[in-house]
Amino acid sequence: MEYTFGKCRRNVIPISRISIYYKSIGLVFAIVFFMSILAGCGIQDPSSKPQAVQGQLELGDYQLEQDGPLELNGEWSFYWKQLLTPDQLNGSEPASPETLISLPGSWNGLETGEGPASGTGFGTYHLRVHLQDQAPQLGIKLPYIRTAYRLWVDGKEVAFSGKVGDSPDTAQSQYTLHRIEVNPTGPWLDLVIQVSNFDHRLGGIWNPIILGTSDQINTMNRNKVGLELLVIGSLLAIWLHHVGLFVLRRKEKGSLYFGMFCFFIGVHAAFTGEGAIYCFFPKFNWLTATRIEYTCLYLAVPTVLLFVYTLFPLEVNRKFIRWVQLIAALFTLSTLVVPAPWFTYGPLGFDVLTLAGCVYLVVGLGRALLRGREGALYAVAGFGAYVTTVSLDVLYYNQLAPVGDLSFYGLLGCVFMTGFILSSKQTKASMAVETLSRQLRELNIGLEAKIRERTAELERINSSLEKMNEDLARMETSRRHLLSNISHDLGTPMTLIQGYVEALIDGVVSQSEQQHKYLKLIHTRITGLNRLIADLFQLSKLEARQLQFDIHPMSVEEFARHFNERYELEVTGAGLRFATETHVLQSKENLQGIVHMDVNRIDQVLTNIIYNAVKHTPEGGLIQLQIIVDRHSLVVQVQDSGSGIDPEDLPYIFDRFYKKDKSRNTSGGGSGLGLAIAKEIIDYHGGRIWAQSRMGQGACLAFMLPLELPTADRLRPGSSA
């Protein structure tokens, strides 16, 4: 079995509020972990358990049922380059020469009659175990023996792996773990093992052969295999998880490196230790398995360096990592192309690189810890544990340390710390995202409120601008109309006045009577011009909404009484009949309705309409003032019995200076602005004005004003509007 190599990851961003809690957990775990290593995996006292001496092992008072399984360590009889059977060893003529070899350990460097033994070769191991008088059913657990073996117990062949041979052509390597049940037939248990190795640099039995009861051996095997499968499955699950994180976020290269490191270590562990891969593929090719084991070992080292570099880029040199990557690539290539056993010498040189990398990373992590880098404490604890156990394994597999196979436990500590660091980082990132999300929500709420305020303000400004624009448009229209009227409608009177004056100056009119007549004409024209100019200015101000109105409430009853008496004398004085009528629709309570108006302006409207009717009604004719009240409006109609209005003129009679001869807006020497002024005044009050007529049947001009419904107070007897 080869050692595994790993690393620990840092915590870049700690969790603010629970970091002290998790730091305490991490420190406690580290202390417990190292004490477990020292207590459970330390060097045992050789005198505490029986040891084999000169090929024999006396159990004595050691009870397997109470004291537990026993490792058959010590001096075994060994026959170099001899493949002997139990019959040959226990016959009348024992094989010779006999050499003692200490197990566990390889036969490399063993002194034989031919000199120091090399890694390749073959030989026979022999041990006699003296049992108690009544031994229970026993079990033997065989370790990984490189690279082929045969086992006899009490003269019976009970297990084999591969094919034992005395040359590379006759031998065949295979990795098989055996658990053998033994029923002792006497006080002695005789073990004979033939071993051959031509495919690996180290030969022999590296790990202890364990003797115990059948139940003990089965339980031990289940526990070890189960633990290895649990760790391997966990490492592969971590690999999938972190590679998935990298796929989702390509910038997180640390997740990729850590995931690949777990993958290499997990696959490497499947081919070492208890050989979990062989539980599923018992006939897996030994050469392929060894190449996979070494390849994962070589690739794990630069991967762990890259991972630590992503955690502490200021403490780990990138150039050093590039050199390690290049060397690991060369070792991997040699493993794939160089034949056995030569490629198995690769770990000897790579062990130096591994130890150098461990020292460099320990120094780098120490610098990170001294500089107060976040997560450095956890990285030192986890990675330090793994580096320590890996270093022991390196020494163990090179026959320089009495204990090994500890990197598995160091890996657990490293993965625990690294997982904690990654979880802390992801938790911190999640907390940062939640904080940012909350701040964004608050900002959005504030922005929405500000947007609503700004929108309302803009709407108010826009409404104000629209009103200003309408006012400006009306003013501009009024200005254009005023200028147009001044240039056109004032031209004719001015021309007539100019003609009269020139006639007087030139002496064309010499008689005083004619001169007096001309002066009266001039006076009349000037008076008409003054009236025209006054009407023009008034109309322009009305159109521009620059004329002030004195709005007061007035009841319908007061309205009818005021205007019924207002025009009667003037109309009858003109030789016409005048009649007034008030019609209340629906309920009499409508007479108490309120009209909001400027009395003087409404009087001006009615004066213009009635005087217009007087001009177009023959003597003796009838003018009627009708007031019609319904629930929502007050309608005032002026009906005459004059000649009427041509239907072609009806749409235009409220336009200023409508010039058609039949129009009432210009007939009879008026300014032609009276009905236009009346229309602007009614529009300002929120009403409307219109005309109805048939030729020869008189005309009817009417306007409507909004009516406000009476309140309860106004309906009480004795109340006034």
Secondary structure, 3 states (H helix, E strand, C coil): CCCCCCCCCCCCCCCCCCHHHHHHHHHHHHHHHHHHHHHHCCCCCHHHCCCEECCEEECCCCCHHHHCCEECCEEEEEEECCCCCHHHHCCCCCCCCCEEEEECEECCCCEECCEECCCCEEEEEEEEEECCCCCCCEEEECCCEECEEEEEECCEEEEEECECCCCCCCCECCCCCCEEEECCCCCEEEEEEEEEECCCCCCEECCCCEEEEHHHHHHHHHHHHHHHHHHHHHHHHHHHHHHHHHHHCCCCHHHHHHHHHHHHHHHHHHCCCCCCHHHHCCCCCHHHHHHHHHHHHHHHHHHHHHHHHHHCCCCCCHHHHHHHHHHHHHHHHHHHHCCCCHHHHHHHHHHHHHHHHHHHHHHHHHHHHHCCCCCHHHHHHHHHHHHHHHHHHHHHHCCCCCCCCCHHHHHHHHHHHHHHHHHHHHHHHHHHHHHHHHHHHHHHHHHHHHHHHHHHHHHHHHHHHHHHHHHHHHHHHHHHHHHHHHHHHCHHHHHHHHHHHHHHHHCCCCCHHHHHHHHHHHHHHHHHHHHHHHHHHHHHHHHCCCCCCCCEEEEHHHHHHHHHCCCHHHHHHCCCEEEEEEEECCCHHHHHCEEEECHHHHHHHHHHHHHHHHHCCCCCCEEEEEEEECCCEEEEEEEECCCCCCCCCHHHCCCCCCCCCCCCCCHHHCCCCHHHHHHHHHHHCCCEEEEEECCCCCEEEEEEEECECCCHHHHCCCCCC
